[in-house]
Amino acid sequence: SSGINAEWPLRPGEGQNKKTGIDIWTQYGFTAETAEARGYVFKQDPTVKVFDGIDNLQLALALNTNQYSRTFEDRTHVFEIRQRPSTVPAAAKIHNLNVRGKRGNIVQTYPAVEYDFHPNNLEISVGDYIHVQWTGANSNPGNNAGQGRARTDRSNMVLLREITHDGKGKSPYQGQGCYACNYPEIITDKTDFLGLSTEDLINLAFGDKRQYFGDVEELDDTGTHFDLGLRQITKEGIYRYMCTRNNNFTNRSQKGKIIVKAK
């Protein structure tokens, strides 16, 4: 596993001048005396001499020594990079399909975004692999707008229903699903969504069955993490899909499209 830690702590060897005995100047190739003379030391709002031999041109830095060693927010994330399975050819392309964003309206989620599939317009070739996975949460602010139980993030993927009008002027490349629709397709054993099995379609709609422990109509009691695994796509097509939970008719629409082309 790997991690990204977006804190702002004082790093070893950073943020002290020569009087403290901690070296920050060798990374610039300076001696302690040169660093002091040119301003490359840790002090309040220093001025630095950037150009060699030009002492009367200096640049001021906005550096607050009181803030350097404080941690304002801990946004530590852990992710895992897995080895390619031996059953997947080395030259095969793997496309990662995730969910981005969080619970809330556009103001509440700022500087993040509202729910969306990522990428929400995915173009692949026959023979490529798709890895559908996403992560939710149970710890959003309690007043953030959204469907389902307060504080929870959940998603699913269900094929959108077909156009119900006579189809006059309909593009031959229309594919499966209607972007302007807000109801899912009726799924049968003949439903084509990326050529996936009925079991896969059920898992995409309701999550991993091993994680159920209550209400699943709005996915409240499904797990926060979903991983369909790698699936090879073997046929051409255009597929439009939606998240049934996060498709609020007034202000948010979590939908996506996958285009599968011949090689």
Secondary structure, DSSP 8 states (H G I E B T S, - for coil): -EEEE------TT-S--GGGT---SGGGT--HHHHHHHT-S--SS-EE--STT-TT--EE----TTTTT------EEEE------TTS-TT--EEEEEEE--SS-HHHHTTS---EEESSEEEEETT-EEEEEEE-BS-S-TT---SSSTT-B----EEB----S--TT--TT--BS-TT--SB----TT--STT--HHHHHHHHH--GGG--S--TTSTTS-SEEEEEEEE--S-EEEEEE-SSS--TTT---EEEEEEE--
